[in-house]
């Protein structure tokens, strides 16, 4: 399966990966400010919307890992890299691209460090899809799945503990935060909401962004200018805006 650049999609079974060779020698990751902004936007798969999120080094998650094999070899990942089944890479639904993650198999204690370069898996209960090589190293190439713990180690292909002198970051950035306050099929409704919220509290700016959903335009009204995710969360809670959620611009 070939994925379009930055669509945030993959199959319901697994996904495509690219990046490192089986010898764990890193190739240059596909990364730019434009790719990062695009892959951090909300996206919808099978009727469910996912919200990529900012995380810090040390963030953890537990759940089920899966892997996939040669059927996807040579395809494209969500950020445009070429899938290599012998690469130490993986797909996650919300972590920023190029996040470095330690995946520990809770059944046998074996672990592997992978780089996130795709979105998925879109199967209930699974939190990460590993390349064949990464799955083999922690012993799930035979079992198919296993309970795992994820730990974020760094970003931009650097491990924070070893990359301080090289500029390794403790937290990934993803542009400015915002809140979607409405979505409309008619432009007129979106413009009314934009007028209502523009300059809200004297510090937030309202914009209308146009998307195509189901072959028809959808006009989303975003309120921008929040300095942190916490500020955006507090705003939604304080004003109790129906259907509002956090976005990144």
KOLSE-6392 format. One line per field, with one value per residue (C-alpha): residue number from 1; x, y, z. Coordinates in nm, 4 decimals. Layout:
BEGIN
num: NUM,...
c1: X,...
c2: Y,...
c3: Z,...
end
This chain:
BEGIN
num: 1,2,3,4,5,6,7,8,9,10,11,12,13,14,15,16,17,18,19,20,21,22,23,24,25,26,27,28,29,30,31,32,33,34,35,36,37,38,39,40,41,42,43,44,45,46,47,48,49,50,51,52,53,54,55,56,57,58,59,60,61,62,63,64,65,66,67,68,69,70,71,72,73,74,75,76,77,78,79,80,81,82,83,84,85,86,87,88,89,90,91,92,93,94,95,96,97,98,99,100,101,102,103,104,105,106,107,108,109,110,111,112,113,114,115,116,117,118,119,120,121,122,123,124,125,126,127,128,129,130,131,132,133,134,135,136,137,138,139,140,141,142,143,144,145,146,147,148,149,150,151,152,153,154,155,156,157,158,159,160,161,162,163,164,165,166,167,168,169,170,171,172,173,174,175,176,177,178,179,180,181,182,183,184,185,186,187,188,189,190,191,192,193,194,195,196,197,198,199,200,201,202,203,204,205,206,207,208,209,210,211,212,213,214,215,216,217,218,219,220,221,222,223,224,225,226,227,228,229,230,231,232,233,234,235,236,237,238,239,240,241,242,243,244,245,246,247,248,249
c1: 0.0000,0.1409,0.0528,0.0193,0.2593,0.1285,-0.2160,-0.1822,-0.3212,-0.2243,-0.3986,-0.6115,-0.3633,-0.0337,0.1593,0.4671,0.8000,1.1337,1.4631,1.7304,1.8929,1.8999,2.2502,2.0912,2.2939,2.0593,1.9757,1.8749,1.5169,1.2644,1.1960,1.1077,0.8922,0.6239,0.6183,0.6103,0.3188,0.1241,0.1758,0.0732,-0.2716,-0.5797,-0.6744,-0.9623,-0.9426,-1.2535,-1.4678,-1.2459,-1.0415,-0.6916,-0.5049,-0.1229,0.0204,0.3335,0.5218,0.8332,1.1281,1.0258,0.6621,0.5375,0.2482,0.1433,-0.0548,-0.0225,0.2412,0.2138,0.4443,0.4169,0.6254,0.7193,0.3772,0.4502,0.8223,0.9051,0.5822,0.5578,0.5146,0.2931,0.5879,0.7043,0.9883,1.0300,0.9272,1.2144,1.1121,1.4647,1.4575,1.4235,1.1127,0.7487,0.4055,0.2159,-0.1197,-0.0240,0.3490,0.5421,0.7392,1.1031,1.0289,1.2741,1.0943,1.2151,0.9709,0.9952,0.8250,0.6649,0.6616,1.0364,1.1977,1.3608,1.3626,1.4422,1.4708,1.2686,1.2009,0.8398,0.7845,0.4243,0.0703,-0.1073,-0.1964,-0.5699,-0.6703,-0.8498,-0.6211,-0.2908,-0.0654,0.2331,0.3190,0.6821,0.8811,0.9713,1.3254,1.2123,0.9494,1.2054,1.4432,1.1860,1.0479,0.7063,0.7840,0.6508,0.3706,0.2375,0.1570,0.2747,0.2087,0.4697,0.5794,0.6787,0.9240,1.0105,1.3895,1.4328,1.3463,1.4878,1.6572,1.8633,1.8573,1.8314,2.0610,2.3407,2.2764,2.2895,2.6014,2.4429,2.1322,1.9011,1.5649,1.3789,1.0452,0.9238,0.7600,0.4723,0.3882,0.1252,-0.1749,-0.5332,-0.8891,-1.1393,-1.4626,-1.6799,-1.7050,-1.9538,-2.0572,-2.1558,-1.8963,-2.1486,-2.1794,-1.8024,-1.7657,-2.0265,-1.8330,-1.5070,-1.6570,-1.7923,-1.4594,-1.2018,-1.0198,-1.1820,-1.0543,-0.8407,-0.5688,-0.6960,-0.7282,-1.0012,-0.9359,-1.1318,-0.9529,-1.1050,-1.0804,-1.2391,-1.4306,-1.6405,-1.5877,-1.7418,-1.5812,-1.5784,-1.5049,-1.3342,-1.3101,-0.9902,-0.9026,-0.5242,-0.2759,-0.2638,0.0822,0.0525,-0.1653,-0.2632,-0.3900,-0.6024,-0.7456,-0.8320,-1.0046,-1.2262,-1.3156,-1.3864,-1.6104,-1.7701,-1.7832,-1.9676,-1.7450,-1.4332,-1.0947,-0.7248,-0.5419,-0.1903,-0.1221
c2: 0.0000,0.3407,0.6298,0.9910,1.2298,1.3513,1.1980,1.0319,0.7068,0.3440,0.0131,-0.1205,-0.4047,-0.2220,0.0455,0.1476,0.2525,0.3844,0.5125,0.2940,-0.0157,-0.3510,-0.2661,0.0218,0.2804,0.5797,0.7302,1.0954,1.1319,1.3127,1.6268,1.9912,2.2523,2.2027,1.8233,1.8624,2.1072,1.8879,1.5619,1.7239,1.8191,1.6189,1.3467,1.1037,0.7303,0.5086,0.7810,0.8397,1.1568,1.1427,1.4374,1.4251,1.5626,1.7190,1.5017,1.5336,1.2994,1.0348,1.0114,0.6524,0.4451,0.0812,-0.1294,-0.3853,-0.3726,-0.5384,-0.5656,-0.6027,-0.7598,-0.7634,-0.6795,-0.3121,-0.3107,-0.0201,0.1722,0.5219,0.6309,0.9170,1.1573,1.0427,0.8070,0.4676,0.1653,-0.0678,-0.3798,-0.4060,-0.0509,0.0300,0.2432,0.2353,0.3942,0.5666,0.7430,1.0655,1.0949,1.3568,1.2303,1.1389,1.0789,0.8241,0.5559,0.2581,-0.0325,-0.2952,-0.6338,-0.6881,-1.0655,-1.1151,-0.7836,-0.7360,-0.3832,-0.1914,0.1782,0.2908,0.6166,0.7168,0.7982,0.6941,0.6938,0.3842,0.1156,0.1652,-0.1568,-0.1379,-0.1979,-0.1564,0.1419,0.0910,-0.0921,-0.2064,-0.2855,-0.6521,-0.5971,-0.4086,-0.6749,-0.9521,-0.7938,-0.8024,-1.1436,-1.0657,-1.1730,-1.5162,-1.4162,-1.1271,-0.9037,-0.8487,-0.6160,-0.3401,-0.0232,0.2809,0.5390,0.8575,0.9047,1.2026,1.3774,1.4429,1.0994,1.2036,1.0351,1.3134,1.1525,1.1220,1.4266,1.7249,1.8630,1.8127,2.0102,1.7249,1.8562,1.7584,1.8440,1.8560,2.1740,2.1849,2.5445,2.7471,2.6000,2.6753,2.5683,2.4639,2.6341,2.5255,2.3432,2.4284,2.3055,2.6597,2.9351,3.1869,3.0026,2.9855,3.3577,3.4384,3.2297,3.3916,3.7360,3.6258,3.4922,3.7151,3.9154,3.7077,3.8149,4.0680,3.8172,3.5370,3.5484,3.3630,3.2139,2.9963,2.6939,2.5022,2.1222,1.8703,1.5959,1.3430,1.5369,1.8521,2.1605,2.1829,2.5215,2.4987,2.7985,2.8051,3.0380,3.0894,3.2505,3.0100,2.9871,2.6294,2.3198,2.3857,2.7344,2.5926,2.3233,2.5848,2.7983,2.5107,2.4219,2.7822,2.8689,2.5247,2.5545,2.2471,2.0274,2.2430,2.0729,2.1606,2.1965,2.3036,2.5500
c3: 0.0000,-0.0973,0.1301,0.0244,0.1938,0.5306,0.4963,0.8350,0.6960,0.6828,0.6572,0.9380,0.9822,0.9825,0.8030,0.6064,0.7449,0.6264,0.7602,0.9167,0.7729,0.9513,1.0774,1.2736,1.0813,1.0520,0.7164,0.7034,0.8308,0.6178,0.8179,0.7679,0.9378,0.6707,0.7160,1.0931,1.0845,0.8430,1.0321,1.3609,1.2312,1.3326,1.0820,1.0433,0.9676,0.9432,1.0937,1.3994,1.4419,1.5918,1.7441,1.7230,2.0445,2.1915,2.4408,2.6556,2.7060,2.9584,2.8433,2.8642,2.7333,2.7728,2.5312,2.2536,1.9780,1.6374,1.3368,0.9603,0.6870,0.3182,0.1713,0.2383,0.1527,-0.0793,-0.0111,0.1341,0.4930,0.6055,0.6012,0.2562,0.3461,0.1826,0.3868,0.4699,0.6602,0.8039,0.9421,1.3112,1.2679,1.3675,1.3361,1.6155,1.5928,1.7729,1.8504,1.6484,1.3502,1.4264,1.7951,1.9352,2.1387,2.3408,2.3010,2.5758,2.5438,2.8843,2.8352,2.7935,2.8878,2.5473,2.4043,2.0867,2.0017,1.7001,1.5186,1.4507,1.0836,1.0140,1.1526,1.2843,1.3788,1.3349,1.5079,1.8420,2.1384,1.9528,2.0232,1.7914,1.4684,1.4434,1.1334,1.0864,1.2152,1.5250,1.5958,1.5509,1.8002,2.0790,1.9838,1.8346,1.4790,1.5753,1.8158,1.6042,1.9015,2.2579,2.5517,2.5533,2.7284,2.5218,2.6570,2.4669,2.4572,2.2277,1.9026,1.5553,1.5666,1.8709,2.2106,2.4681,2.7260,2.4695,2.2542,2.4891,2.3242,1.9833,2.0595,2.1541,2.2741,2.5886,2.4291,2.0708,1.9440,1.7008,1.6156,1.7957,1.9729,1.8836,1.9470,1.6813,1.7840,1.4928,1.1591,0.8839,0.5419,0.4450,0.4320,0.5663,0.8980,0.9380,0.8685,1.1351,1.3907,1.2828,1.3427,1.6820,1.8113,1.6395,1.9056,2.1814,2.5259,2.3389,2.2518,2.0271,1.6481,1.4554,1.1108,0.8673,0.7206,0.4284,0.3962,0.1630,0.3436,0.1561,-0.1655,-0.0172,0.1420,0.5198,0.6767,1.0150,1.2472,1.4505,1.7364,1.7447,1.9814,2.2764,2.4285,2.5514,2.5397,2.9011,2.8152,2.5320,2.7623,3.0253,2.7620,2.6447,3.0025,3.1040,2.8092,2.7620,2.3815,2.2423,2.0263,2.0746,2.0664,2.0558,1.7237,1.6199,1.3432
end
